[in-house]
Amino acid sequence: MKASKWAAALSTTALLTTGVLMGTVSGANAAPDSCTTSVSGSTGAATGSSHCASGTGEHQVSVVFRHLNPWIPGLQQISGPWKPAGQTSSVTVVGTIVSVSVLKR
């Protein structure tokens, strides 16, 4: 077989293998579901949390807050750690929490 035919066969094999692997990887994780958020504490030590009860992916709490220090104007945003479904992601801020949301992957 000529070199060009070998290269074409090798390239086709590589593309098919990549397609099979990508197809199995993308279906492996399901986004977390049944997610709830909560806020506890008060101004100065407020904690925002997220908890997702089902799914196989990960979730992360995202908190928008107004800092307690007046020299830090406007709204600030901070995220907690990525956690698997069934565990809680939380972050504590020094200020007043304005909103809490859940990021999923």
N, C-alpha and C positions, 0 to 999 in steps of 0.2 A: 504494500500500500504506500502511496506517495505521502510525503510529509504534510501536504495540505489537507489530505483526507484524514490523516491522524489528528491533526490540529482541530479539524471540524468535529470529529468524533469525540475528542477530549473536551472540547468546549460545550458540546451538547450534553455530555454526561455531567459536567460541572453544573450547568444550568438546571438540569433535571434534579440533581441532588440538592441544590440550593432551594429549589421550589418545594420539594418534599419536606426539607427541614423547616423552612419558614412556615409551611402549612401546619406542621405539628406544634411549633412553638407558639404561634399566635392564638391557638385555641386552648392553650394550657391554663391560662389565667382568666378568671371571670372577675369583672369589677365588683368590689364590695357592694352589698345591698343592705337594706334595712338600717340606714345610718341615722343617727340622732346627734344633736349638738347640745351642749349645756354650758352655762356660765355659773361660776361659784365665786364667793368672796366679794369684796367691795373695792371701791376706789383705793388704789395703792397696792393691792395684792389680789388682783382678779385673775381667775384661771378660766380659760376656754378649753373645752374638750370635745372630741368627737369619738363615737363608738359605732362600728358597723358590725351587725350581728351575723351576717352571712356573706358568702362569696369567698374566692380564693386569692384575690389581689390584695393590694395595700391601700390604706387611706391615711390622710394627714389633715390635722386641724389647721385652719387659717384664720387668724384673728386680726381684725382692724380695731385700733384703739387710739384714744387721745392720751398722750403721755401726761403724767402728773406734773412734770417740770414745765412751767409756762415758757421757758426758754426754748423748748422743743415744740415749735408750732405745727399745726395741722394734724392730720391723721397718720398714724404709723401702721405698718403691717408686719406680722411675724407669723411663722409657721412652726408647728410642732414636729416631732419626728414621724417618719413613715412607720406605720404599724400594720401588721396583718389583721384581717377580719377576725373579730373576737377579742381584740385587745383595744385599749383606749390610747388615743394620741392626745396629749394636753400640753399647754404652754401657759405660763404665768407671766403677767405683765404688770408694770408699775404705771397704773393709770385707769381709765374708764373704758371698758369694752363697748364698742359701737356695734360690731357685727361678728358673727362666727359662721364659718362655712367649712365644707368638707371637700378636699381634693381626693380624687381616686385614680389609681393606676393598676 
